[in-house]
Amino acid sequence: MFLPIELIRKENIPCKSVAIDIFRINGRIKHLKEKFKEINFYKNL
C-alpha cells in the first residue's frame, strides 16, 4: 500500500499528506485487527 515516488511526482501530490493518509489507514487496520481479536477472545470463553 505504498505509493511509488514517481507517481507522487507525476500527480503532484504532496508527499506529506499521502504519508499521513497511509499512516492513518494502517492505524485503522491495526485497530480493527485488535477489535477482531477481542471479539474472538470473548467468543472462545
Backbone as a ProteinNet text record, in pm:
[ID]
protein_1_A
[PRIMARY]
MFLPIELIRKENIPCKSVAIDIFRINGRIKHLKEKFKEINFYKNL
[TERTIARY]
82.6	0	86.4	203.7	293.5	300.2	277.8	281.3	425	458.9	592.7	614.8	739.1	775	744.5	765.9	740.3	594.6	504.4	360.9	326.5	384.7	360.2	408.7	526.1	581.5	493.7	450.4	367.1	234.2	169.1	36.8	46.7	168.5	195.3	122.5	116.3	53.1	158.3	123.1	219	251.8	380.7	426.5	379.6	381.4	346.6	202.5	109	-32.2	-56.4	12.1	-0.3	49.9	164.8	222.4	128.5	68.4	-24.9	-146.9	-200.1	-316.7	-284.7	-169.3	-128.1	-113.4	-53.6	-34.1	-168.8	-264.3	-398.6	-468.3	-461	-524.8	-464.3	-331.2	-262.5	-304	-320.1	-364.5	-504	-592.9	-730.1	-732	-650.8	-643.9	-596.3	-493.7	-439.8	-547.9	-621.4	-728.5	-837.3	-875.8	-978.9	-932.9	-806.4	-749.8	-756.2	-723.9	-729.1	-872.3	-967.5	-1109.2	-1152.8	-1114.4	-1149.6	-1090	-966.1	-900.2	-981.7	-1028.2	-1110.1	-1239.2	-1306.7	-1433.2	-1410.7	-1306.6	-1276.7	-1243.5	-1175.6	-1140.8	-1268.1	-1363.6	-1489	-1573.4	-1569.8	-1642.8	-1589.1	-1458.3	-1394.6	-1412.4	-1459.3	-1476.8	-1592
-120.4	0	125.8	118.3	233.6	289.5	420	483.2	508.1	469.6	499.2	649.3	691.4	834.1	893.8	816.1	864.8	905.2	824.1	852.4	980.3	996.4	1116	1239.9	1230.2	1343.8	1375.4	1271.4	1289.8	1355.6	1303.6	1353.6	1483.1	1518.5	1641.4	1640.2	1523.9	1509	1543.2	1623.5	1648.8	1518.7	1488.4	1362	1347.1	1456.3	1452	1405	1462.3	1427	1280.8	1234.3	1094	1002.5	1036.3	956.8	954	1068.6	1076.9	989.3	994.2	911.7	763.5	721.1	580.2	540.7	629.8	605.7	589.7	676.6	671.7	541.8	502.7	378.6	258.7	254.8	145.8	141.5	257.9	267.5	210	240.1	188.5	38.1	-14.3	-159.8	-228.8	-172	-226.5	-227.5	-116.5	-101.9	-207.3	-226.3	-325.1	-466.4	-495.7	-627.7	-656.2	-554.5	-568.9	-592	-520.3	-537.5	-681.5	-733.9	-870.4	-971.5	-945.9	-1033.4	-1038	-919.8	-911.5	-991	-971.5	-1040.2	-1191	-1237.1	-1381.1	-1435.5	-1354.8	-1395.8	-1419.1	-1327.1	-1340.8	-1456.3	-1481.3	-1594.5	-1727.5	-1734.2	-1859.1	-1887.6	-1790.2	-1810.4	-1906.5
0	0	0	-58.9	-62.2	-203.6	-217.8	-349.8	-393.7	-516.9	-566.3	-580.2	-556.4	-560.7	-698.6	-804.4	-941.4	-957.6	-903.9	-913.5	-837.4	-720	-638.6	-713.6	-776.6	-852.4	-973.2	-1044.7	-1164.2	-1129.3	-1026	-986.7	-906.2	-868.1	-791.6	-656.3	-595.7	-463.9	-358.1	-258.4	-151.5	-77.3	-70.2	-11.3	133.3	206.5	348.9	368.8	293.1	310.1	272.4	169.3	127.1	238.4	294.7	403.3	523.8	553.8	667.6	641.5	519.5	484.1	498.7	447.3	456.8	603.3	681.6	825.2	895.2	858.9	918.2	883.4	755.3	708.7	781.6	791.4	861.6	1008.5	1069.8	1208.5	1226.1	1130.4	1134.5	1120.6	1027.6	1005.3	1132.7	1196.2	1321.2	1428.6	1437.8	1536.3	1513.7	1387	1353.5	1386.5	1356.9	1387.4	1536.9	1617.4	1764	1810.8	1748.6	1781.2	1752.3	1635.3	1596.9	1694.6	1738	1836.2	1964.7	2011	2132.7	2115.8	2001.9	1973.9	1975.5	1906.9	1902	2040.2	2120.1	2257	2338.7	2328.7	2404.3	2352.5	2222.9	2163.4	2216.2	2236.4	2279	2427.6	2505.8	2650.3	2678.7
[MASK]
+++++++++++++++++++++++++++++++++++++++++++++

